[in-house]
Amino acid sequence: MNQNTVLPKKLHFPSPFKHQHPPVQDVNQLYEEQLTVGQRAADGVANAMGSWTFIVIQSVILLFWIILNLAAWVQHWDPYPFILMNLVLSTQAAYAAPIIMMSQNRQAAKDRLDAHQDFVINQKAEEEIRVIMDHLEAQDQAIIQIHQLLLGLQPHQPAETVDQEPNS
């Protein structure tokens, strides 16, 4: 070994990252598993009443009701202004509104769970990215050290001989 040879410093890398958190779980599945029968029924009613199928069927029934009462030859059970139909629709609305509100409240709670889960996952990802960046920085330092060692091992040539072109 010659006197100018620099002994390499020991390369240092961060210790391997250890996941110390529970695995990510599907909060939607966990939420669905804990719903009661009544909550599932309310969600089903809200989904059904909020569909075009419900609107079309209810419109057909109301139109049929009106036509039967206007064209009834024997007996008008709900003559114009259709007070019985208004009572039925008011009763339907009185029950539908709270059921839909219950479903919306549950959906809002589920959205809060989703937002919290996203926040937790983002924190975990940020921690892991920080560890990756530290490791990449250590690799950069190691490459610089290795490059300097390689430069030290190359024989030195005068700059003028390297840049000269052959004479013709």
URWOZI-V722385 format. One record per residue. NEAR is the number of other ideal C-beta (glycine too) atoms within 12 Angstrom. Layout:
NEAR ; NEAR
This chain:
8 ; 9 ; 6 ; 9 ; 11 ; 15 ; 12 ; 17 ; 13 ; 9 ; 16 ; 15 ; 17 ; 19 ; 10 ; 11 ; 18 ; 10 ; 13 ; 10 ; 15 ; 9 ; 10 ; 17 ; 15 ; 14 ; 23 ; 16 ; 14 ; 15 ; 23 ; 16 ; 13 ; 16 ; 22 ; 13 ; 10 ; 14 ; 23 ; 20 ; 17 ; 27 ; 26 ; 20 ; 24 ; 26 ; 18 ; 20 ; 23 ; 18 ; 14 ; 11 ; 13 ; 20 ; 14 ; 12 ; 15 ; 22 ; 15 ; 14 ; 18 ; 22 ; 16 ; 15 ; 25 ; 22 ; 17 ; 21 ; 23 ; 18 ; 14 ; 15 ; 8 ; 8 ; 10 ; 20 ; 15 ; 22 ; 17 ; 16 ; 13 ; 22 ; 15 ; 20 ; 27 ; 17 ; 14 ; 19 ; 20 ; 15 ; 13 ; 20 ; 16 ; 13 ; 18 ; 22 ; 18 ; 15 ; 27 ; 25 ; 16 ; 25 ; 28 ; 19 ; 18 ; 26 ; 23 ; 14 ; 19 ; 24 ; 17 ; 16 ; 23 ; 19 ; 15 ; 16 ; 22 ; 16 ; 15 ; 20 ; 21 ; 15 ; 16 ; 21 ; 17 ; 14 ; 19 ; 19 ; 15 ; 16 ; 22 ; 17 ; 16 ; 20 ; 20 ; 16 ; 17 ; 20 ; 18 ; 16 ; 20 ; 21 ; 15 ; 17 ; 21 ; 17 ; 15 ; 17 ; 18 ; 13 ; 13 ; 18 ; 16 ; 11 ; 10 ; 11 ; 10 ; 9 ; 8 ; 8 ; 11 ; 11 ; 9 ; 10 ; 8 ; 6 ; 4 ; 3
